[in-house]
Amino acid sequence: MAQGNQSVQDQQSNTTVASRAKSSRKSAAKTASKTPRKSAPSKVFTARLASRKDELERLFSSLYSDHDQFDALIEAMAAAYADRPADLKRLDKTREADPEWYKRGDMFGMTMYTDLFAGDLKKLADKIPYLKEQKLTYLHLMPLLTMPHPNNDGGYAVEDFDTVDPKLGTNEDLAELAKKLRRAGISLCIDFVMNHTASTHRWAKAAQAGDPEYQDYYFCYDDRTVPDEYDAHVPQVFPNTAPGNFSWNEQMGKWVMTQFYPFQWDLNYRNPKVLVAMLSSVMHLANLGVEVFRIDAVPYIWKQLGTNCRNLPEVHTIVRMLRIVLECVCPAVVLKGEVVMAPKELAAYFGTPEAPECHMLYNVSIMVNLWSALASRDVRLLKAQIDKLNALPDNCWFVNYLRCHDDIGWGLDEDVERYLNIDPLKHKEFLYHFYEGAVPGSWSMGELYNYDEATRDARSCGTTASLCGVEKAIITHDKPLYETSVKRDLLMHQAVGFLRGFPMLNCGDEIGQLNGWDYKEDPDRVEDSRNLHRSRFDWDKAALRKKAGTLQNRLFKGMAEVREERHNPCFAPDAWVSTWDTFNDAVLAVVRKVEGETLIGLFNFSEHDQHAHLNASEGILDAPLDADLEPYEARFVQL
């Protein structure tokens, strides 16, 4: 299709492509199971589909006028169900009877890079005893599908959505790991990058070779007319390190949409064959034993001229269709969305009880506000954010964390900041300078990421222990600072474990792993300061977790205490959760209540002794509560 000669509307609504979804499904079937293809449709699959097909077809038709592609989707679903291994079908049946399994109080997760933790998938399987020791129920492995090297954005540039990267192993290795994790009571989560492919993906290679059909898998334009129209409304994701939303491809002779990095081409979901192919890949990976998919950059996946291409209604249509597909083929599988947006945008990504979308979301905003409270010794912004999230409908559930593979982006609620007489820009500058250790009195040793001189925006990098002061204390041989820093670290984990949702550790935080400054000596990694907290797991230090008094022992025991606390009945999925006024800006109070049980968590975000007073309230607190807290103390009061 010669896009330069068509109207914009024609370009966006009349996309036609040649699909390889059928061959991809055959490959998925061959890899996922040795079970022969059944000749007759399964009664189980047929029943599931029958109750959902009308909605699925209506949603599909609202985006596409292509009944052949809808039929192709149904065929892919039937094939995936037929190829699903028997043990996973048994898990499906169990999960259908317990659909809120991921909301149990004993849920406790960890995220890691396979290569940094163990080397490859086989070696990671040998480390399962270490994971069981921590009583994990959830393991999120960073991107592990085939990727270019070295430019892959930490694995988020994907060359093949159906195949494990050879450096990490094979599909068989992934399936075997998933099986061993299930036996250990651990659900496997991996990323699924829906928004874009690597520029080296076979679709992109065909597009670059001049195939107009595959160029319609992406957004490709002969000149800057349409790209400029998009740029007039679409913010830049990385204005400093990857400016612009389009890149010129010399081989193709066209501009291609690349909202993240030039080597990541945005997919064109206006083309139904793109959707069918991507959903087929999700089903294929589910049949390898993946139980949770973290859907990357969900708000970006639909593009519309004249908008900011964020949070558009069509995004929710696609996520809802994905949810329906999973419920028909593999209902044991749940969706976790990465939605880095304001709380008012979040509820939509859960859908409704009648038409659910994501099962849970990454709790980015709480992560940011916890670090803000720690640096400022002021919990007011944190309390306000918790209140907004707790006010969301009951179907909203979160994965809470302090650190992950990514940076800390200081996206605080500016309206609340102004209400509290906090200057948003000055506060942001204080925070990122504080965590790089550039503010008098700072204990932190982090680094800036993506600093933008024009907007004075920046993000922060570093491990939990280093950001809390442990690294600086060790370097300076400052024992008082060391003791205080360990308390800070524990406080932050105790707080994140008390909130609505379930906690997820960043691998290494359980042993106080420090920043990996050696990334600066690697030419392939030095340009990305996020590699500061993406260092190889230190197994020698991990061995010290059993030696009393060591940093590793103290933090490892501290994580165990967080897990133990969550066995309290007040962590039931239907518990009522609310903040409570303490009449002290340095102390956060959170109340958890189920019938006949009330649990209060008090958290002192200050290095000074603090007093908290909680007023009584009928049916919740029968009498006022007063407490004197030591520096960085977390206290739990059972009523």
N, C-alpha and C positions, 0 to 999 in steps of 0.2 A: 504494500500500500504506500503510495507516495504521499506522506503526511503533509508535506508542504503545500500540496495542491488541494487539500480538503479544509472544510470549515472545522472549527474547534469542536463543535457538537458532533460532527460526523466522526472525527477522530476518536472521540470519547465513547460513542455509543455503538459504533459499527465495527468493533474489532473482530478480526477473524484470524485464527491461527491453526497450525497443524499440531496436533497433540501427540505426545508419546505416553500418555497416561496408561494406555492398555499394556504396553511393554513394561512400564514401570510396575504395574500391578502384578504382572507375571513374575518379575524379578522379586517383588516383595513376597509373593506366595512361595517361591522357591526357597528364599532365605528364611522365612518366618517359621515354616513348619514342614515336616515330612508327611503330614497327614494328607491323604489323597483328597482331591476336590470332590465334594459331594455332588451327585447329579441332581438331587431334588433339594429345593429350598428347605432350610431348617424351620421347624414349627416355631422355635423360640425366636429366631430372627424375624420370621414373617409376622409374628404377633407384635413384636416390638415396633417394627416398621409400620404396621397397619395403624397403630395408635398415633403415629407421628408423621406419616407421609403427607397428609393434606397440608399440615403447617410447613413442612420442609419444601413442598412444591410451591406453596404460596410465597414463601420467602425467596426462593430461587427465582421465581417468575417476577418478583418485584425488582430484581436487578438485571435479569437476562431474559431475552426472548429467544431461547434456544432449547427446545424440548429434548433434542438429541443429547445435549450435554447433561441435562437432568437425568436422562436414562443412563448415561455413562456413569454418573455419580451413584445411582442405585445399584448398577452392576458392580461397581468398585466396592460398595458396602457389602453386597452379598458375597463377593469373592473374599473379602477380608474376613468376614465372619466364618466362612467355610474353612479358611486357612488358620483360624485362631486355635492355638494349642489347647488341649483339653484341660490342662491345669489352670490356664488363664480363664477358660470358660467357667470353671468351678469358682474361681475368685470373683468373676462377674456375678454369679449367683449369690455369693456371700455378701458382696457389696450392695446388691440390689435390696437385700434384706436389712442392710445397715448403711443407708445412704449418707449418713453424717459421720462416718467413721473418722474422717480427717479433723473433726471438731472435738475429739475426745481430749480430756485434760492431760493424758499421758503422751500426747504428741510432742515430739522433740526432734528438731531437724539439724542438719549440717549441710553446708555447701562447700564445694572444693573443686579444684582442677585435678583431673585424673593424673596427668603427668607430674604435677608438682607434688602430689600426695604419695604416689606409688610408682609412677613410671608408665604403666599401661593398665588396661582393664584386667588382664589376668593377674597382675601383681596386686591390683587393688582388691581383687577377690580374696587374696591371701591375707589382707589386712582387716577383713570383716570382724575378727575377734576384738580388734581395737574399737571398732564402731559399736559392737555389742556391749563392750565394757561401759560405754557411755549411755547405754539403753536408748540408742537412737531408734526412731520409728520412720525416719524420712531422710533420704540422702539425695541432694541436688548436685549432679555433676555438671560442671560448666561445659559449654559447647564441645561436642566430641565427634560431630559429623565431618565428612571430608571437607577440607579447607585448603586454601592456598597458603604457601609459606614463603616469606614470613608475614606478609601483609594480610592479616585476617581479622583484625579488630578483636583479638582474644577469642577467635572462633565464631564470631557473629557474621563473618562473610562465609557463606556456605556454598561449596561446589556441588555437593550431591546430598540431597535430603533423605536418601534411602540407605546411605552407607557410612559406616564408622571410618574415621580418618585412619589410614594405615599406620601412622605413628603411634596410635593408641590401641590398635587391635583390629578385630573383625566383627562383623555382625554376630557371629556365633559367640565370640567372647562377651559381647554385650548381653546376649540372651542368657548365657550361662551365669554372668554376674547378677543379672536381675533375678534369676531363679534362686541363687544362693542368698541374696538379700531378702527375698520373700521368706525363705526358710528361717532367717534371722529376725523376722518381724519388721523389716525395713522396706519401705516403699521407695522405688527409684523415680527420681524426677530428672528430666533433661530439658534443655531449651529447644524450642521450635521457633525459628526465625521466619515469621510470616511476611515481613515487610519487604525484604530484599534478598537477592542472591549475590554471590561473589561475581565479579566481572569475568571470572574464569569458569563459571557454570556453563554446562553444555548449551543451555538456551542462549546465554549471553554470547558464547562463541559463535553460534549460528547467526545471531543478530549482527555481530561484528563482521561476519563473512558476507553480509548483504542480504540475508534471507528476510524478506519483509514480513513473513508470517511470524518468525521469532522476534522480530523487532517489536511486534505487537504484544509480546509478553511484558514489555517495558514501556517507558514513555520516551520515545525517540522523535526528535524534530530536526528538520533540515536547517532551520535558522533560529534566531533568538526570539521570534515573535511570541510564541506560546510560552516558552520558559520565562520571558520577562513578565507575562501576565500572571503566571504563578508566583514569581518572586515578589510581585507587588503586594501579595497577601500572606505568603508563607514565611514564617520565621526561620532563621538558620539554626540548625541543631548545634553545630560546632563552628561558630563564626571565626574563631581564631585559627584552629588547626585544620579545618576543612570548610572554608567559606563558600557560600553559594549553595543552591539546591540542584544545580545541573553541572555536568562535566562534558567537555568536548571530547568525542572519541574520534581520533584521526583515522583509524582503520575503517570505521563505519561511515565517517563523514557526517555525523549527526551529534546533536546535543542529547544527552541521556540524563534522566532524573536520578540524582544521587544525593538524597537528603542527608545521609550520614557521612560516608566517605566516598571518594571517587571510585574505589574498587568495590562498592556495594551499590548495585543497581536496583532501584525501587521496582517492585512488581506491579503490573497493571491488572488489578482485580476487576476492572471493567470487562475483562476478557474471561468468560466462564471457564475456559479450559485451564486457565491459571488456577482458579479455585479448585476445580476437580483434581488437578494434579497434586496440589498441595495437600488437600484433604486425604488423598490416597496415600501420601507419604506419612501423614500422621497415623493413619490406620496401620500402615506397615510397621512403624516404630512401636506402636502399642502392642502389636503381635510379637515383638521381640521381648516384651515384658515391662515396658515403660508404664508406670502407673500415674505419673503426674507430668503434665506438659506446662512449662513456663512459657507462655506466649509472649515473645519479645516485641516491644514497641507497638502494642495493640492499637493505640489511638491513631497511628499514622497510616494504616493499611488501605484507606480509601482516599482517593484524590479527587478534588472537585475545583475547577477554576472559580475564582472569585471568593474562595474561602481560605482559611489558614490550614486546611487539610489536617485538622485535628478533631477527633471526637465526632466525626460525622455520623449521621443515622445509619448509613450503609455499613459502617464498622460493626455496629451492634447486630445488624442482620447477618453478617458473616459469622460473628462469634456465636450467635444463636444457632446457626446452621451447623457449625462445628460441634456444638453441644449435642444437638439432636443426633448427628452422625455417630458420636461416641456412645450415646445412650442406646443406640440400636446395635452397634457392633461390639462395643467393649465397655459396658457400663461401670466396670471397676475403675476406669480412668477418670481423673479429674483435671480441671484446667486452673492454672494459676496465671493471672494476668500481670504483666508489668505495665502499670498505668501511672506514669509520673505526672500526675495532675492534681489540681486542688480537690479537697474533699467533696465539693459540690458536684464534681464530675465523676466521682467514683461509683456512686450507687448504680448508675446506668450500666456499668460493666458487670454487675451481678445479675442484671435482668430483673425479673419479678418472680415470685413463687410459681406463677402459672407458666412463665416463659423464661426460665433461668439461662444465664450466660456463663460467666466464670464462676467457679466454685469458691475461689479465694483470690486475693490480690496481695502483691508485695506491699508492705506498709512503709513506703518511702518517707512519707511526711512525719511519721513518728520517729523514725531514725534520725532525721534532720533535727527535729525539735529536741530530742534527748541530748544531742551534742551541743545544741544551742544553750539548753538549760545548764549543762555542766560547765561551760565556759563562762556564762554570765551569772551563775549562781541564782538564777531567776527562773522559776517554773511556770510563770504565767502563760507564756506562749504554748508551752507543752500542755498545760492543763486545758487551754482553749481548744487545742487541736484534738486532744483525747475526747473532749466533750462533743466535738463535731462528728468524730468517727463513731462514738457510742450512740449518737442520735440517728445513725443510719439504720435502715430496716434490719430485722433479725436475720435475713438471709445473707448479710454482708459479713465476711470472715477474712481474717488477715494473717499473713505470715510476718511476724515481727522480728526485727534483726537490728544489730548495731553496725556491723560491717558486712560487706559482700565483695564481689569482684570489682565493683564499680567505685566511683568517687562519691564524696558527699557533696551534693549540689544544694546550695543554700536557698532552697525554694520555700521560704517561710511565708506565712499569711500576712501580707503587707497591710491589709485593712485592720487586722487585729493589732499589728505593731503600732500603727498610727493611733488607734484607740487607746493604746497603753503608753502613748507619747514616746514611742521608740522610733527613731529615724531608720527606715528600712535599709537604705544604702549604707549608712554608717555602721549599722549593726552587722550587716553582711560583711563589710570590710573588716570589722573587728574580729568576726568569727574566723574568716579564712587566714587572717594574719595571726590570730591567736594560735590556731592549730598548726601553723608552720613555725611557731616559736618566736615570732617577731613582735610580740606584745610584751611589755614589761610585766613580769610575774607569771608568764606562761610556763607551763610545765611540759608542753607538747613538742613533739619532733615529727611533724608531718611535712608535706610539700603541697604547693599549689598545682592545680591542673586546669588547663584551658583558661588562663588569665587573659582577659580582654581589656586592654588599656582604654579603649573608647568608652565602654560601658562600666568599667571598673568591676566587672563580674569575674568571679573565679570559683573553683571548686577545691575540695581538699582531699588528700590521699594520706594513707597511713594505716597501720594495724591498730586494733583497739588498745593494746598494751602501750604502744608508743604514743598514741594520741592522749592516753590517760597519764603519761608521765613516767612510766616504768623505764623506758629506754634512757631518758635524760638522767634519772636517778642512778642507774647503773653506771653510766659513763662518768658522772660527777662524783660517784661514791657517796651520795647523799642518802644516808639511811632513813632519816625522817621523811624525806621526799619519797623514798621507795615505799615505805609503809603506807603513806597517804595515797600513793598512786595505785597500789594494789587494792586499797579500799574503794577508790574511784571505779576501778575496773569491775570489781564485784558488784558495787552499787548499780552500775549501768546494766549489768546482766540480770540482776535481781529485778530491776524495774521493767526491763523488756519482757521478762518472763511472767509478769503479773498482769499484763494488759490483755484485752480481748483478742483472741486469736491464739496462735501457738508460736513459740520462739524457735529461731534458727541461728545456730552458731556459724561463724565463718571459720573454716578449718584452720587450726593453729591458735585461735583465741582461747581454747580450753587449756593451753599450756603457756599462754602469754608470749606467743611468738612475736618478735620485734620486726621492725622494718627491714626489708631486703635491699640495702643500698647498693649491692653489687650489680643491680640492673644497669647502673650507669656505665659499667664496663662492657656491656653487650650492645654492639651497634644495632642489633635488630630490636632492642627493647628500650634503648636510652631515650627515645623521643616521646615515650608515653610514661608519665610519672605515676600512672596507676599501677605500674609494675612494682612500685615501692611496696605494695601490700599483696603482690602476686609472687611470692617467693617459695622456694622449695621447702616442703615440710621437714622440720628438723627432728629426725627420729632419735638422735642422741639426747636432745632436750626432752623429748616425750618420755624417754625412759626414766627421767627424774620425777615423773608424776607420782611415783611410788615412794619417793624419798621425803620423809617428813620435813617440813620447814622450807622446802624449795619453792620458788615461784610457781613452778609447774604443779607441784603438789597442792599448793594453796588454791590455785585457780581451778584445777581439776576437781578438787573437793567442793569448791564454790559452785561449779556447774551442776554437780550432783545434788547439792542442796536446792538449787533452782528446780531441778527435775522432781525432787522429793516433795517440794512445796505444792507442785501442781497436781499431786494425787489428792489434795484436799477436795471434798465435795463441792466447794465453791467454784471449782474450775469446770463444772459441768457445762456443756454447750449452751444450755438455756439459762445460765446464771445471769442475774442482773448485775451490770457493772457500771459504776459511775465514779467520777472524781468527787472530792469533798473539800470544802474550804478549810484551810489550816490556819488562817490569819497570819501566814508567814510565807512570803514570796520564795523562800529558799526550800520549802518543804512541800512535796507532792503527796497527796493522800488519794488512794483509790479504794473504793468499797466494792466487794464482791458478795453477792447474796443469792442463796437458794433457800427453799423452804426450810425453816428451822436452823439455818446456818448463816453466819455473817463473818466475813474475813476482811480485815482492813490492812492495807499496805501503806506504810509511811516511809518516805524516801527523802533524806536530807542531801540536797545537791550542793552543800556548802562545806568548806573546810573548818567551819566553826560550829560549836554547840548551838543547837536550835531548839526552840519550844514550839510545839504544835497544839492548837486547840480545835477540837471538832465539836460543833454544836449537835445537840440531840435532834432527832427527827422521828416522828411517830412511825412505827413499823420498820425502821431501819436501824437507827441508833437510839436505844431507849434512854440513854443518859449521855451527857457530854463526856468527851474523852480528851484527856490532856496527856502529853508525852514529851519528855526531854530526850532529844536525840544527839548522839555524838557525831562528830564530823563524818560525813559520807555513810551514815548508818542507814540500813534498811531494816525496818522492824515490822513484824506481822502480828496482828492482834486478833485473836479469835473470840467472837462474842456468842 
